[in-house]
Amino acid sequence: MTPAYIMRHHYYMKFIIKQLLKEKNISQAELARKTGLSRAVLVNYESFKTSPTLKNLQKIARVLEVKVKDLFIE
């Protein structure tokens, strides 16, 4: 997965993560706790202020029990 791929699909990732959180009944606070990321970092991802690193995407995917590629629309 290249940085260009991540940037191009960042917009859709927000909605996919929100849907997965809802399906798995996980709050944003719980996601932050389980990933070791602050809620502020997650909010910045959602508001497009920053883009997640591959390492942080891996943390999020692990908690949501999906592959990193599943966080993006093909």
All heavy atoms as a GROMACS GRO file, in nm:
protein
  613
    1MET      N    1   0.085  -0.117   0.000
    1MET     CA    2   0.000   0.000   0.000
    1MET      C    3   0.090   0.124   0.000
    1MET      O    4   0.171   0.141   0.089
    1MET     CB    5  -0.089  -0.004   0.124
    1MET     CG    6  -0.194   0.099   0.126
    1MET     SD    7  -0.307   0.087   0.266
    1MET     CE    8  -0.351  -0.084   0.265
    2THR      N    9   0.074   0.207  -0.099
    2THR     CA   10   0.158   0.325  -0.112
    2THR      C   11   0.095   0.444  -0.041
    2THR      O   12  -0.027   0.447  -0.018
    2THR     CB   13   0.177   0.361  -0.259
    2THR    OG1   14   0.050   0.400  -0.313
    2THR    CG2   15   0.236   0.245  -0.339
    3PRO      N   16   0.177   0.545  -0.007
    3PRO     CA   17   0.120   0.666   0.054
    3PRO      C   18   0.014   0.732  -0.034
    3PRO      O   19  -0.084   0.785   0.016
    3PRO     CB   20   0.242   0.756   0.072
    3PRO     CG   21   0.356   0.662   0.086
    3PRO     CD   22   0.323   0.547  -0.007
    4ALA      N   23   0.034   0.728  -0.166
    4ALA     CA   24  -0.066   0.787  -0.257
    4ALA      C   25  -0.200   0.716  -0.246
    4ALA      O   26  -0.306   0.778  -0.248
    4ALA     CB   27  -0.014   0.782  -0.401
    5TYR      N   28  -0.196   0.584  -0.232
    5TYR     CA   29  -0.318   0.505  -0.216
    5TYR      C   30  -0.389   0.547  -0.088
    5TYR      O   31  -0.511   0.568  -0.088
    5TYR     CB   32  -0.282   0.357  -0.212
    5TYR     CG   33  -0.400   0.265  -0.191
    5TYR    CD1   34  -0.472   0.217  -0.299
    5TYR    CD2   35  -0.438   0.226  -0.063
    5TYR    CE1   36  -0.581   0.132  -0.281
    5TYR    CE2   37  -0.546   0.141  -0.044
    5TYR     CZ   38  -0.617   0.095  -0.153
    5TYR     OH   39  -0.723   0.013  -0.134
    6ILE      N   40  -0.313   0.560   0.018
    6ILE     CA   41  -0.372   0.597   0.147
    6ILE      C   42  -0.436   0.735   0.138
    6ILE      O   43  -0.548   0.756   0.183
    6ILE     CB   44  -0.265   0.592   0.258
    6ILE    CG1   45  -0.224   0.447   0.283
    6ILE    CG2   46  -0.318   0.654   0.387
    6ILE    CD1   47  -0.106   0.430   0.375
    7MET      N   48  -0.366   0.831   0.078
    7MET     CA   49  -0.420   0.967   0.068
    7MET      C   50  -0.547   0.970  -0.016
    7MET      O   51  -0.644   1.037   0.018
    7MET     CB   52  -0.315   1.060   0.007
    7MET     CG   53  -0.197   1.087   0.098
    7MET     SD   54  -0.244   1.164   0.254
    7MET     CE   55  -0.300   1.322   0.195
    8ARG      N   56  -0.548   0.895  -0.125
    8ARG     CA   57  -0.663   0.895  -0.216
    8ARG      C   58  -0.788   0.839  -0.148
    8ARG      O   59  -0.899   0.882  -0.175
    8ARG     CB   60  -0.628   0.814  -0.341
    8ARG     CG   61  -0.729   0.823  -0.451
    8ARG     CD   62  -0.682   0.761  -0.582
    8ARG     NE   63  -0.629   0.627  -0.566
    8ARG     CZ   64  -0.503   0.592  -0.593
    8ARG    NH1   65  -0.416   0.680  -0.639
    8ARG    NH2   66  -0.461   0.469  -0.576
    9HIS      N   67  -0.770   0.746  -0.060
    9HIS     CA   68  -0.884   0.679   0.002
    9HIS      C   69  -0.910   0.720   0.147
    9HIS      O   70  -0.998   0.665   0.212
    9HIS     CB   71  -0.863   0.527  -0.005
    9HIS     CG   72  -0.862   0.478  -0.146
    9HIS    ND1   73  -0.976   0.462  -0.219
    9HIS    CD2   74  -0.760   0.445  -0.228
    9HIS    CE1   75  -0.945   0.420  -0.341
    9HIS    NE2   76  -0.815   0.410  -0.348
   10HIS      N   77  -0.836   0.820   0.194
   10HIS     CA   78  -0.852   0.868   0.331
   10HIS      C   79  -0.995   0.912   0.359
   10HIS      O   80  -1.051   0.885   0.464
   10HIS     CB   81  -0.753   0.982   0.357
   10HIS     CG   82  -0.754   1.034   0.496
   10HIS    ND1   83  -0.692   1.149   0.530
   10HIS    CD2   84  -0.809   0.989   0.610
   10HIS    CE1   85  -0.709   1.173   0.659
   10HIS    NE2   86  -0.780   1.076   0.708
   11TYR      N   87  -1.055   0.978   0.263
   11TYR     CA   88  -1.191   1.028   0.280
   11TYR      C   89  -1.288   0.914   0.314
   11TYR      O   90  -1.370   0.927   0.405
   11TYR     CB   91  -1.236   1.099   0.153
   11TYR     CG   92  -1.379   1.146   0.158
   11TYR    CD1   93  -1.413   1.262   0.226
   11TYR    CD2   94  -1.479   1.074   0.096
   11TYR    CE1   95  -1.544   1.305   0.231
   11TYR    CE2   96  -1.611   1.117   0.100
   11TYR     CZ   97  -1.643   1.232   0.168
   11TYR     OH   98  -1.772   1.274   0.175
   12TYR      N   99  -1.280   0.805   0.243
   12TYR     CA  100  -1.372   0.693   0.264
   12TYR      C  101  -1.342   0.617   0.392
   12TYR      O  102  -1.431   0.560   0.454
   12TYR     CB  103  -1.368   0.598   0.144
   12TYR     CG  104  -1.413   0.666   0.018
   12TYR    CD1  105  -1.321   0.700  -0.079
   12TYR    CD2  106  -1.546   0.698  -0.002
   12TYR    CE1  107  -1.361   0.766  -0.195
   12TYR    CE2  108  -1.587   0.763  -0.117
   12TYR     CZ  109  -1.493   0.796  -0.213
   12TYR     OH  110  -1.534   0.861  -0.326
   13MET      N  111  -1.216   0.617   0.432
   13MET     CA  112  -1.175   0.546   0.552
   13MET      C  113  -1.255   0.593   0.674
   13MET      O  114  -1.296   0.512   0.757
   13MET     CB  115  -1.025   0.566   0.577
   13MET     CG  116  -0.974   0.498   0.702
   13MET     SD  117  -0.806   0.546   0.738
   13MET     CE  118  -0.823   0.719   0.768
   14LYS      N  119  -1.280   0.721   0.682
   14LYS     CA  120  -1.355   0.778   0.794
   14LYS      C  121  -1.489   0.706   0.811
   14LYS      O  122  -1.526   0.666   0.920
   14LYS     CB  123  -1.376   0.927   0.769
   14LYS     CG  124  -1.477   0.993   0.860
   14LYS     CD  125  -1.497   1.138   0.819
   14LYS     CE  126  -1.607   1.203   0.896
   14LYS     NZ  127  -1.622   1.345   0.862
   15PHE      N  128  -1.560   0.689   0.702
   15PHE     CA  129  -1.692   0.627   0.708
   15PHE      C  130  -1.684   0.477   0.735
   15PHE      O  131  -1.768   0.422   0.805
   15PHE     CB  132  -1.768   0.656   0.579
   15PHE     CG  133  -1.786   0.803   0.555
   15PHE    CD1  134  -1.710   0.868   0.459
   15PHE    CD2  135  -1.873   0.877   0.633
   15PHE    CE1  136  -1.724   1.005   0.439
   15PHE    CE2  137  -1.888   1.014   0.614
   15PHE     CZ  138  -1.812   1.078   0.517
   16ILE      N  139  -1.584   0.413   0.681
   16ILE     CA  140  -1.567   0.269   0.704
   16ILE      C  141  -1.535   0.242   0.850
   16ILE      O  142  -1.593   0.152   0.911
   16ILE     CB  143  -1.457   0.213   0.610
   16ILE    CG1  144  -1.505   0.221   0.465
   16ILE    CG2  145  -1.420   0.071   0.649
   16ILE    CD1  146  -1.398   0.193   0.362
   17ILE      N  147  -1.446   0.321   0.909
   17ILE     CA  148  -1.412   0.302   1.050
   17ILE      C  149  -1.534   0.327   1.138
   17ILE      O  150  -1.562   0.249   1.229
   17ILE     CB  151  -1.293   0.390   1.091
   17ILE    CG1  152  -1.166   0.338   1.025
   17ILE    CG2  153  -1.277   0.394   1.244
   17ILE    CD1  154  -1.043   0.424   1.047
   18LYS      N  155  -1.608   0.432   1.109
   18LYS     CA  156  -1.729   0.460   1.188
   18LYS      C  157  -1.828   0.343   1.180
   18LYS      O  158  -1.888   0.305   1.280
   18LYS     CB  159  -1.797   0.589   1.141
   18LYS     CG  160  -1.731   0.713   1.193
   18LYS     CD  161  -1.812   0.835   1.160
   18LYS     CE  162  -1.752   0.956   1.228
   18LYS     NZ  163  -1.840   1.071   1.226
   19GLN      N  164  -1.844   0.287   1.062
   19GLN     CA  165  -1.935   0.174   1.045
   19GLN      C  166  -1.886   0.052   1.122
   19GLN      O  167  -1.964  -0.017   1.188
   19GLN     CB  168  -1.954   0.140   0.897
   19GLN     CG  169  -2.051   0.028   0.872
   19GLN     CD  170  -2.192   0.059   0.920
   19GLN    OE1  171  -2.238   0.173   0.911
   19GLN    NE2  172  -2.261  -0.040   0.971
   20LEU      N  173  -1.756   0.025   1.114
   20LEU     CA  174  -1.700  -0.090   1.186
   20LEU      C  175  -1.713  -0.072   1.338
   20LEU      O  176  -1.744  -0.167   1.410
   20LEU     CB  177  -1.554  -0.112   1.148
   20LEU     CG  178  -1.531  -0.168   1.008
   20LEU    CD1  179  -1.384  -0.156   0.970
   20LEU    CD2  180  -1.577  -0.313   1.001
   21LEU      N  181  -1.692   0.050   1.385
   21LEU     CA  182  -1.709   0.077   1.529
   21LEU      C  183  -1.852   0.048   1.571
   21LEU      O  184  -1.876  -0.014   1.675
   21LEU     CB  185  -1.672   0.222   1.561
   21LEU     CG  186  -1.524   0.257   1.555
   21LEU    CD1  187  -1.505   0.408   1.569
   21LEU    CD2  188  -1.446   0.184   1.663
   22LYS      N  189  -1.946   0.090   1.489
   22LYS     CA  190  -2.089   0.068   1.519
   22LYS      C  191  -2.121  -0.081   1.519
   22LYS      O  192  -2.185  -0.132   1.611
   22LYS     CB  193  -2.175   0.142   1.417
   22LYS     CG  194  -2.322   0.134   1.444
   22LYS     CD  195  -2.399   0.216   1.342
   22LYS     CE  196  -2.548   0.205   1.367
   22LYS     NZ  197  -2.624   0.283   1.269
   23GLU      N  198  -2.074  -0.152   1.415
   23GLU     CA  199  -2.102  -0.295   1.403
   23GLU      C  200  -2.043  -0.374   1.520
   23GLU      O  201  -2.102  -0.472   1.565
   23GLU     CB  202  -2.043  -0.349   1.272
   23GLU     CG  203  -2.117  -0.308   1.149
   23GLU     CD  204  -2.048  -0.352   1.022
   23GLU    OE1  205  -1.952  -0.433   1.028
   23GLU    OE2  206  -2.088  -0.303   0.914
   24LYS      N  207  -1.927  -0.333   1.567
   24LYS     CA  208  -1.859  -0.407   1.674
   24LYS      C  209  -1.886  -0.349   1.812
   24LYS      O  210  -1.831  -0.393   1.910
   24LYS     CB  211  -1.709  -0.410   1.645
   24LYS     CG  212  -1.680  -0.489   1.516
   24LYS     CD  213  -1.534  -0.491   1.483
   24LYS     CE  214  -1.508  -0.565   1.355
   24LYS     NZ  215  -1.529  -0.709   1.365
   25ASN      N  216  -1.973  -0.245   1.814
   25ASN     CA  217  -2.013  -0.183   1.940
   25ASN      C  218  -1.890  -0.135   2.019
   25ASN      O  219  -1.878  -0.162   2.138
   25ASN     CB  220  -2.099  -0.278   2.024
   25ASN     CG  221  -2.178  -0.204   2.129
   25ASN    OD1  222  -2.210  -0.087   2.112
   25ASN    ND2  223  -2.205  -0.272   2.239
   26ILE      N  224  -1.801  -0.065   1.950
   26ILE     CA  225  -1.680  -0.010   2.011
   26ILE      C  226  -1.689   0.142   2.001
   26ILE      O  227  -1.716   0.197   1.894
   26ILE     CB  228  -1.553  -0.060   1.938
   26ILE    CG1  229  -1.541  -0.211   1.950
   26ILE    CG2  230  -1.429   0.009   1.992
   26ILE    CD1  231  -1.427  -0.270   1.868
   27SER      N  232  -1.667   0.210   2.111
   27SER     CA  233  -1.669   0.356   2.110
   27SER      C  234  -1.535   0.410   2.063
   27SER      O  235  -1.434   0.339   2.061
   27SER     CB  236  -1.696   0.410   2.251
   27SER     OG  237  -1.586   0.382   2.336
   28GLN      N  238  -1.535   0.537   2.026
   28GLN     CA  239  -1.410   0.600   1.985
   28GLN      C  240  -1.311   0.601   2.102
   28GLN      O  241  -1.191   0.582   2.083
   28GLN     CB  242  -1.436   0.742   1.937
   28GLN     CG  243  -1.315   0.806   1.873
   28GLN     CD  244  -1.343   0.947   1.829
   28GLN    OE1  245  -1.376   1.032   1.912
   28GLN    NE2  246  -1.330   0.973   1.700
   29ALA      N  247  -1.363   0.621   2.223
   29ALA     CA  248  -1.276   0.620   2.342
   29ALA      C  249  -1.212   0.482   2.361
   29ALA      O  250  -1.094   0.472   2.395
   29ALA     CB  251  -1.356   0.659   2.465
   30GLU      N  252  -1.290   0.378   2.339
   30GLU     CA  253  -1.236   0.242   2.353
   30GLU      C  254  -1.134   0.213   2.243
   30GLU      O  255  -1.031   0.151   2.268
   30GLU     CB  256  -1.350   0.139   2.347
   30GLU     CG  257  -1.305   0.000   2.376
   30GLU     CD  258  -1.420  -0.099   2.380
   30GLU    OE1  259  -1.537  -0.059   2.367
   30GLU    OE2  260  -1.392  -0.219   2.395
   31LEU      N  261  -1.162   0.260   2.121
   31LEU     CA  262  -1.065   0.244   2.012
   31LEU      C  263  -0.935   0.314   2.048
   31LEU      O  264  -0.826   0.258   2.029
   31LEU     CB  265  -1.122   0.299   1.882
   31LEU     CG  266  -1.030   0.293   1.760
   31LEU    CD1  267  -0.997   0.148   1.724
   31LEU    CD2  268  -1.092   0.365   1.641
   32ALA      N  269  -0.945   0.434   2.100
   32ALA     CA  270  -0.825   0.507   2.141
   32ALA      C  271  -0.747   0.430   2.247
   32ALA      O  272  -0.624   0.414   2.237
   32ALA     CB  273  -0.864   0.646   2.193
   33ARG      N  274  -0.818   0.380   2.345
   33ARG     CA  275  -0.752   0.307   2.454
   33ARG      C  276  -0.684   0.181   2.402
   33ARG      O  277  -0.568   0.154   2.435
   33ARG     CB  278  -0.854   0.272   2.562
   33ARG     CG  279  -0.794   0.203   2.684
   33ARG     CD  280  -0.900   0.172   2.789
   33ARG     NE  281  -1.011   0.092   2.741
   33ARG     CZ  282  -1.007  -0.039   2.720
   33ARG    NH1  283  -0.898  -0.106   2.742
   33ARG    NH2  284  -1.115  -0.102   2.677
   34LYS      N  285  -0.753   0.105   2.319
   34LYS     CA  286  -0.699  -0.022   2.271
   34LYS      C  287  -0.585  -0.005   2.171
   34LYS      O  288  -0.502  -0.094   2.157
   34LYS     CB  289  -0.810  -0.107   2.208
   34LYS     CG  290  -0.906  -0.162   2.312
   34LYS     CD  291  -1.009  -0.251   2.248
   34LYS     CE  292  -1.096  -0.317   2.354
   34LYS     NZ  293  -1.190  -0.413   2.295
   35THR      N  294  -0.583   0.108   2.099
   35THR     CA  295  -0.476   0.132   2.003
   35THR      C  296  -0.358   0.207   2.064
   35THR      O  297  -0.250   0.209   2.008
   35THR     CB  298  -0.526   0.214   1.882
   35THR    OG1  299  -0.577   0.339   1.929
   35THR    CG2  300  -0.629   0.139   1.801
   36GLY      N  301  -0.383   0.270   2.178
   36GLY     CA  302  -0.279   0.354   2.238
   36GLY      C  303  -0.271   0.491   2.174
   36GLY      O  304  -0.180   0.569   2.203
   37LEU      N  305  -0.369   0.523   2.089
   37LEU     CA  306  -0.376   0.654   2.026
   37LEU      C  307  -0.468   0.744   2.108
   37LEU      O  308  -0.561   0.694   2.171
   37LEU     CB  309  -0.431   0.643   1.883
   37LEU     CG  310  -0.354   0.552   1.788
   37LEU    CD1  311  -0.431   0.534   1.658
   37LEU    CD2  312  -0.215   0.606   1.762
   38SER      N  313  -0.442   0.872   2.106
   38SER     CA  314  -0.530   0.962   2.180
   38SER      C  315  -0.658   0.985   2.099
   38SER      O  316  -0.661   0.967   1.976
   38SER     CB  317  -0.461   1.096   2.206
   38SER     OG  318  -0.446   1.167   2.084
   39ARG      N  319  -0.763   1.024   2.168
   39ARG     CA  320  -0.887   1.057   2.098
   39ARG      C  321  -0.865   1.175   2.005
   39ARG      O  322  -0.924   1.181   1.898
   39ARG     CB  323  -0.999   1.087   2.198
   39ARG     CG  324  -1.048   0.961   2.266
   39ARG     CD  325  -1.167   0.984   2.353
   39ARG     NE  326  -1.284   1.012   2.269
   39ARG     CZ  327  -1.396   1.062   2.315
   39ARG    NH1  328  -1.409   1.090   2.442
   39ARG    NH2  329  -1.497   1.085   2.235
   40ALA      N  330  -0.776   1.267   2.045
   40ALA     CA  331  -0.746   1.383   1.960
   40ALA      C  332  -0.687   1.339   1.827
   40ALA      O  333  -0.721   1.395   1.722
   40ALA     CB  334  -0.651   1.478   2.033
   41VAL      N  335  -0.601   1.238   1.830
   41VAL     CA  336  -0.542   1.187   1.706
   41VAL      C  337  -0.652   1.129   1.617
   41VAL      O  338  -0.658   1.156   1.497
   41VAL     CB  339  -0.434   1.081   1.736
   41VAL    CG1  340  -0.397   1.002   1.611
   41VAL    CG2  341  -0.310   1.147   1.794
   42LEU      N  342  -0.742   1.051   1.676
   42LEU     CA  343  -0.851   0.991   1.598
   42LEU      C  344  -0.943   1.099   1.541
   42LEU      O  345  -0.986   1.088   1.426
   42LEU     CB  346  -0.930   0.893   1.684
   42LEU     CG  347  -0.851   0.770   1.731
   42LEU    CD1  348  -0.936   0.686   1.827
   42LEU    CD2  349  -0.803   0.687   1.615
   43VAL      N  350  -0.970   1.202   1.619
   43VAL     CA  351  -1.053   1.313   1.570
   43VAL      C  352  -0.983   1.384   1.454
   43VAL      O  353  -1.048   1.421   1.355
   43VAL     CB  354  -1.086   1.412   1.684
   43VAL    CG1  355  -1.146   1.542   1.631
   43VAL    CG2  356  -1.180   1.348   1.784
   44ASN      N  357  -0.853   1.401   1.464
   44ASN     CA  358  -0.778   1.464   1.354
   44ASN      C  359  -0.786   1.381   1.227
   44ASN      O  360  -0.794   1.436   1.117
   44ASN     CB  361  -0.632   1.486   1.394
   44ASN     CG  362  -0.615   1.605   1.485
   44ASN    OD1  363  -0.701   1.692   1.494
   44ASN    ND2  364  -0.503   1.610   1.554
   45TYR      N  365  -0.785   1.250   1.240
   45TYR     CA  366  -0.801   1.163   1.123
   45TYR      C  367  -0.940   1.183   1.062
   45TYR      O  368  -0.955   1.195   0.941
   45TYR     CB  369  -0.783   1.015   1.159
   45TYR     CG  370  -0.644   0.975   1.202
   45TYR    CD1  371  -0.624   0.855   1.268
   45TYR    CD2  372  -0.533   1.054   1.177
   45TYR    CE1  373  -0.497   0.816   1.309
   45TYR    CE2  374  -0.406   1.015   1.217
   45TYR     CZ  375  -0.389   0.896   1.283
   45TYR     OH  376  -0.264   0.856   1.322
   46GLU      N  377  -1.040   1.187   1.147
   46GLU     CA  378  -1.178   1.201   1.099
   46GLU      C  379  -1.203   1.336   1.034
   46GLU      O  380  -1.284   1.347   0.942
   46GLU     CB  381  -1.276   1.182   1.214
   46GLU     CG  382  -1.292   1.040   1.257
   46GLU     CD  383  -1.404   1.023   1.359
   46GLU    OE1  384  -1.481   1.119   1.381
   46GLU    OE2  385  -1.414   0.914   1.416
   47SER      N  386  -1.136   1.439   1.083
   47SER     CA  387  -1.158   1.574   1.028
   47SER      C  388  -1.058   1.608   0.919
   47SER      O  389  -1.054   1.722   0.872
   47SER     CB  390  -1.151   1.677   1.141
   47SER     OG  391  -1.022   1.675   1.201
   48PHE      N  392  -0.978   1.511   0.879
   48PHE     CA  393  -0.881   1.526   0.770
   48PHE      C  394  -0.771   1.626   0.801
   48PHE      O  395  -0.707   1.678   0.710
   48PHE     CB  396  -0.951   1.561   0.637
   48PHE     CG  397  -1.066   1.473   0.606
   48PHE    CD1  398  -1.195   1.521   0.609
   48PHE    CD2  399  -1.046   1.339   0.577
   48PHE    CE1  400  -1.303   1.438   0.582
   48PHE    CE2  401  -1.154   1.255   0.550
   48PHE     CZ  402  -1.282   1.305   0.552
   49LYS      N  403  -0.748   1.654   0.929
   49LYS     CA  404  -0.638   1.744   0.966
   49LYS      C  405  -0.505   1.673   0.951
   49LYS      O  406  -0.404   1.737   0.923
   49LYS     CB  407  -0.657   1.795   1.110
   49LYS     CG  408  -0.773   1.890   1.124
   49LYS     CD  409  -0.786   1.941   1.264
   49LYS     CE  410  -0.904   2.036   1.274
   49LYS     NZ  411  -0.927   2.081   1.410
   50THR      N  412  -0.505   1.544   0.974
   50THR     CA  413  -0.385   1.463   0.956
   50THR      C  414  -0.424   1.331   0.893
   50THR      O  415  -0.540   1.289   0.899
   50THR     CB  416  -0.312   1.434   1.090
   50THR    OG1  417  -0.401   1.367   1.177
   50THR    CG2  418  -0.263   1.561   1.156
   51SER      N  419  -0.326   1.266   0.834
   51SER     CA  420  -0.347   1.133   0.777
   51SER      C  421  -0.280   1.030   0.867
   51SER      O  422  -0.171   1.055   0.918
   51SER     CB  423  -0.287   1.124   0.637
   51SER     OG  424  -0.354   1.209   0.550
   52PRO      N  425  -0.344   0.916   0.884
   52PRO     CA  426  -0.285   0.814   0.971
   52PRO      C  427  -0.160   0.751   0.907
   52PRO      O  428  -0.153   0.736   0.786
   52PRO     CB  429  -0.396   0.710   0.985
   52PRO     CG  430  -0.483   0.732   0.866
   52PRO     CD  431  -0.472   0.876   0.830
   53THR      N  432  -0.067   0.716   0.992
   53THR     CA  433   0.050   0.643   0.945
   53THR      C  434   0.010   0.497   0.924
   53THR      O  435  -0.093   0.452   0.976
   53THR     CB  436   0.164   0.647   1.049
   53THR    OG1  437   0.119   0.582   1.168
   53THR    CG2  438   0.206   0.790   1.080
   54LEU      N  439   0.090   0.426   0.850
   54LEU     CA  440   0.062   0.284   0.828
   54LEU      C  441   0.062   0.210   0.962
   54LEU      O  442  -0.023   0.124   0.987
   54LEU     CB  443   0.164   0.222   0.732
   54LEU     CG  444   0.144   0.075   0.700
   54LEU    CD1  445   0.004   0.048   0.645
   54LEU    CD2  446   0.249   0.028   0.601
   55LYS      N  447   0.153   0.247   1.051
   55LYS     CA  448   0.160   0.184   1.183
   55LYS      C  449   0.028   0.205   1.260
   55LYS      O  450  -0.024   0.112   1.320
   55LYS     CB  451   0.277   0.241   1.262
   55LYS     CG  452   0.298   0.178   1.396
   55LYS     CD  453   0.421   0.234   1.464
   55LYS     CE  454   0.442   0.171   1.600
   55LYS     NZ  455   0.563   0.223   1.666
   56ASN      N  456  -0.026   0.326   1.253
   56ASN     CA  457  -0.151   0.354   1.323
   56ASN      C  458  -0.270   0.286   1.255
   56ASN      O  459  -0.363   0.242   1.323
   56ASN     CB  460  -0.173   0.503   1.338
   56ASN     CG  461  -0.082   0.564   1.442
   56ASN    OD1  462  -0.016   0.493   1.519
   56ASN    ND2  463  -0.073   0.696   1.444
   57LEU      N  464  -0.266   0.277   1.123
   57LEU     CA  465  -0.370   0.202   1.053
   57LEU      C  466  -0.369   0.056   1.095
   57LEU      O  467  -0.475  -0.006   1.112
   57LEU     CB  468  -0.353   0.214   0.902
   57LEU     CG  469  -0.391   0.346   0.840
   57LEU    CD1  470  -0.349   0.349   0.694
   57LEU    CD2  471  -0.538   0.374   0.855
   58GLN      N  472  -0.250   0.001   1.113
   58GLN     CA  473  -0.238  -0.138   1.157
   58GLN      C  474  -0.297  -0.155   1.297
   58GLN      O  475  -0.365  -0.254   1.324
   58GLN     CB  476  -0.092  -0.182   1.154
   58GLN     CG  477  -0.038  -0.196   1.014
   58GLN     CD  478   0.112  -0.212   1.008
   58GLN    OE1  479   0.186  -0.164   1.093
   58GLN    NE2  480   0.159  -0.283   0.905
   59LYS      N  481  -0.274  -0.059   1.384
   59LYS     CA  482  -0.330  -0.065   1.520
   59LYS      C  483  -0.483  -0.062   1.515
   59LYS      O  484  -0.550  -0.138   1.584
   59LYS     CB  485  -0.279   0.052   1.604
   59LYS     CG  486  -0.133   0.045   1.640
   59LYS     CD  487  -0.092   0.169   1.718
   59LYS     CE  488   0.055   0.168   1.753
   59LYS     NZ  489   0.092   0.289   1.829
   60ILE      N  490  -0.536   0.029   1.435
   60ILE     CA  491  -0.682   0.041   1.422
   60ILE      C  492  -0.741  -0.086   1.364
   60ILE      O  493  -0.841  -0.138   1.414
   60ILE     CB  494  -0.718   0.165   1.337
   60ILE    CG1  495  -0.678   0.293   1.412
   60ILE    CG2  496  -0.866   0.166   1.302
   60ILE    CD1  497  -0.680   0.420   1.328
   61ALA      N  498  -0.680  -0.136   1.258
   61ALA     CA  499  -0.730  -0.259   1.194
   61ALA      C  500  -0.727  -0.377   1.290
   61ALA      O  501  -0.819  -0.459   1.292
   61ALA     CB  502  -0.648  -0.289   1.069
   62ARG      N  503  -0.621  -0.386   1.371
   62ARG     CA  504  -0.610  -0.497   1.466
   62ARG      C  505  -0.726  -0.494   1.566
   62ARG      O  506  -0.790  -0.596   1.591
   62ARG     CB  507  -0.475  -0.491   1.540
   62ARG     CG  508  -0.456  -0.602   1.641
   62ARG     CD  509  -0.323  -0.596   1.713
   62ARG     NE  510  -0.274  -0.463   1.746
   62ARG     CZ  511  -0.315  -0.389   1.850
   62ARG    NH1  512  -0.407  -0.436   1.931
   62ARG    NH2  513  -0.265  -0.270   1.872
   63VAL      N  514  -0.755  -0.376   1.618
   63VAL     CA  515  -0.865  -0.364   1.715
   63VAL      C  516  -1.000  -0.395   1.649
   63VAL      O  517  -1.085  -0.460   1.710
   63VAL     CB  518  -0.867  -0.223   1.778
   63VAL    CG1  519  -0.992  -0.201   1.861
   63VAL    CG2  520  -0.742  -0.202   1.864
   64LEU      N  521  -1.016  -0.352   1.525
   64LEU     CA  522  -1.142  -0.374   1.455
   64LEU      C  523  -1.150  -0.513   1.391
   64LEU      O  524  -1.251  -0.548   1.330
   64LEU     CB  525  -1.163  -0.265   1.349
   64LEU     CG  526  -1.178  -0.124   1.404
   64LEU    CD1  527  -1.185  -0.023   1.291
   64LEU    CD2  528  -1.299  -0.113   1.496
   65GLU      N  529  -1.042  -0.589   1.404
   65GLU     CA  530  -1.035  -0.727   1.354
   65GLU      C  531  -1.057  -0.734   1.203
   65GLU      O  532  -1.133  -0.817   1.153
   65GLU     CB  533  -1.134  -0.817   1.428
   65GLU     CG  534  -1.107  -0.823   1.577
   65GLU     CD  535  -1.212  -0.901   1.654
   65GLU    OE1  536  -1.330  -0.903   1.612
   65GLU    OE2  537  -1.174  -0.960   1.756
   66VAL      N  538  -0.990  -0.643   1.132
   66VAL     CA  539  -0.993  -0.642   0.986
   66VAL      C  540  -0.851  -0.622   0.936
   66VAL      O  541  -0.760  -0.591   1.012
   66VAL     CB  542  -1.084  -0.530   0.930
   66VAL    CG1  543  -1.228  -0.552   0.972
   66VAL    CG2  544  -1.035  -0.392   0.971
   67LYS      N  545  -0.833  -0.639   0.806
   67LYS     CA  546  -0.705  -0.608   0.744
   67LYS      C  547  -0.702  -0.459   0.712
   67LYS      O  548  -0.807  -0.397   0.692
   67LYS     CB  549  -0.688  -0.689   0.615
   67LYS     CG  550  -0.680  -0.837   0.639
   67LYS     CD  551  -0.668  -0.912   0.509
   67LYS     CE  552  -0.661  -1.060   0.539
   67LYS     NZ  553  -0.654  -1.140   0.417
   68VAL      N  554  -0.582  -0.402   0.705
   68VAL     CA  555  -0.570  -0.260   0.674
   68VAL      C  556  -0.643  -0.225   0.544
   68VAL      O  557  -0.713  -0.125   0.537
   68VAL     CB  558  -0.421  -0.217   0.669
   68VAL    CG1  559  -0.408  -0.074   0.617
   68VAL    CG2  560  -0.356  -0.227   0.806
   69LYS      N  561  -0.630  -0.310   0.445
   69LYS     CA  562  -0.695  -0.282   0.315
   69LYS      C  563  -0.846  -0.274   0.328
   69LYS      O  564  -0.912  -0.208   0.248
   69LYS     CB  565  -0.655  -0.385   0.210
   69LYS     CG  566  -0.711  -0.522   0.233
   69LYS     CD  567  -0.675  -0.615   0.120
   69LYS     CE  568  -0.748  -0.745   0.141
   69LYS     NZ  569  -0.800  -0.799   0.019
   70ASP      N  570  -0.903  -0.338   0.430
   70ASP     CA  571  -1.048  -0.334   0.451
   70ASP      C  572  -1.097  -0.197   0.500
   70ASP      O  573  -1.217  -0.172   0.501
   70ASP     CB  574  -1.092  -0.442   0.548
   70ASP     CG  575  -1.064  -0.582   0.496
   70ASP    OD1  576  -1.062  -0.600   0.372
   70ASP    OD2  577  -1.043  -0.672   0.578
   71LEU      N  578  -1.003  -0.112   0.540
   71LEU     CA  579  -1.040   0.022   0.585
   71LEU      C  580  -1.059   0.118   0.468
   71LEU      O  581  -1.097   0.233   0.487
   71LEU     CB  582  -0.933   0.078   0.680
   71LEU     CG  583  -0.908  -0.002   0.807
   71LEU    CD1  584  -0.792   0.057   0.885
   71LEU    CD2  585  -1.033  -0.011   0.893
   72PHE      N  586  -1.031   0.069   0.348
   72PHE     CA  587  -1.039   0.152   0.228
   72PHE      C  588  -1.131   0.090   0.125
   72PHE      O  589  -1.148  -0.031   0.121
   72PHE     CB  590  -0.899   0.166   0.165
   72PHE     CG  591  -0.800   0.230   0.257
   72PHE    CD1  592  -0.718   0.150   0.337
   72PHE    CD2  593  -0.788   0.366   0.267
   72PHE    CE1  594  -0.627   0.207   0.424
   72PHE    CE2  595  -0.696   0.424   0.353
   72PHE     CZ  596  -0.616   0.345   0.431
   73ILE      N  597  -1.187   0.175   0.042
   73ILE     CA  598  -1.270   0.129  -0.068
   73ILE      C  599  -1.179   0.099  -0.186
   73ILE      O  600  -1.091   0.179  -0.219
   73ILE     CB  601  -1.374   0.234  -0.107
   73ILE    CG1  602  -1.476   0.248   0.004
   73ILE    CG2  603  -1.442   0.200  -0.240
   73ILE    CD1  604  -1.581   0.350  -0.020
   74GLU      N  605  -1.198  -0.015  -0.246
   74GLU     CA  606  -1.116  -0.052  -0.363
   74GLU      C  607  -1.163   0.022  -0.484
   74GLU      O  608  -1.275   0.050  -0.504
   74GLU     CB  609  -1.126  -0.204  -0.387
   74GLU     CG  610  -1.066  -0.284  -0.277
   74GLU     CD  611  -0.914  -0.276  -0.269
   74GLU    OE1  612  -0.850  -0.260  -0.374
   74GLU    OE2  613  -0.862  -0.285  -0.158
   0.00000   0.00000   0.00000
